[in-house]
């Protein structure tokens, strides 16, 4: 498949509808241009939204332990640095 698009005076290119559909690209998505020799590969990138739910929360007890560990670490650092 060959599809052309024109570069604007601002260096912008509109992804044609068929390309957006095949890449499953929507407004706000990230597009990555990866150089491969004298060609570029165009692919979708990741955003923070893609990592939602990646780290599992283990509940309030774990959050409390993490807070206590952070406070203890701050206390140790300030004691060392006076």
Buried (B, 14 or more C-beta within 10 A) or exposed (E): EEEEEEEEEEEEEEBEEEBBEEBEBEEEBEBEEEEEEEEEEEEBEEEEEEEEEEEEEEEEEEEEEEEEEEEEEEEEEEEEEE
